[in-house]
Amino acid sequence: MAQLDTIAANAATWTQITDADATAITFQNQAGINMLLKGTTDATAPTTPDGAIIYPPFMGERNVTITDLFPEPSGVDRLWVYFAAGPGSVMVSHA
């Protein structure tokens, strides 16, 4: 399902930013704190930060394929964010 939204995320909680399987995405960390980004192969939330990418405040990606971000494990099609230092928000657009 296509999506264009700003997603609020609670502190210290993995929040899914894809609302369905996705192949390409644009997103921006809109918080003034670092954001972790992690991919999964289904709608099960990550349990550790292992393998996550750190995005500083106001940084993100423009029309990148999810497999470019996470080539392993094979089949990653969901993305999750985690704000350790407080709540945050992320702009997301995907088809």
N, C-alpha and C positions, 0 to 999 in steps of 0.2 A: 504494500500500500504506500503510495506517495505521501510525503510529509514535508511541510514547511512550518516550523514552529520554534518557539523558545521554550526550553524545558528547564524547569526548576529542579534542583537536586538538593536533597538534605545532606548535611555534613556526615562524613564517615559512612556512607551508604552507596553501594553500587546502584546506579540508575541507568536503565536502558534508554538510549537515545534513538534507536531504530524501532519503529513500531511494527515492523515485519521484516522478513528477509530482505536484504538490500545488497546491491552490488557496487554502487558508487555513492559518494556522500560529500556534502559540503558542511562544515561545522566551524564554530568559533567559540572558544572559551570566553564568556562575557563577564566572568568574575574577576576580581582583583587578586585572586590567589591561584596557585598551580592546580591543574586538573590532570588526573590520570585517565588514560583511555585504554580500554582493553576490548578485544574481540572474542566472541564465542561462536560456536556452531549451532546454538539453539537459544531458547529464551531462558536458560538457566543462568542466574547471576554468577559472576566470578566469586571466588572465596578468598583469593590472595591478590596482591598487586604484582606478582611475578609475571614478567613479560609485558607489563603495561608501558605505554609511552607517556612521558610527561609533557604537558602543554602549558607554558607560562600564560599569565593573564593576557587576554585579548588576541591570542594566537589560535591557529586552527589549520584547516586544509580546504582547498577549493577543488571540487569535482575530482576527487581521488577515488580510485577503486579500493574497496575494502581489502582485497587480496594484496594490493601494493603495501598497505599498512601492516597487514598480518598474513604473510604467506604461509605460515604454519600456526596452528594445525590446519590442514586442508579443510576447506569448506566454511571458513569463518564468514558469517553473513549478518551478525548482530554486533552492535557496539554499545559499550557501557562506559560511564564516566564516574569518577570518584573524587570528591573534594575533601581532603583530610582536615584542612584548617578552618572549615566552616561551610555553610551552605553556598551554593553557586548556581549559575545558569549557563546554558549552552544553546546557541542558535544552531539549528540543524535543518538541512534540506536533503532529501534523497528520493529516488524513484524506486 
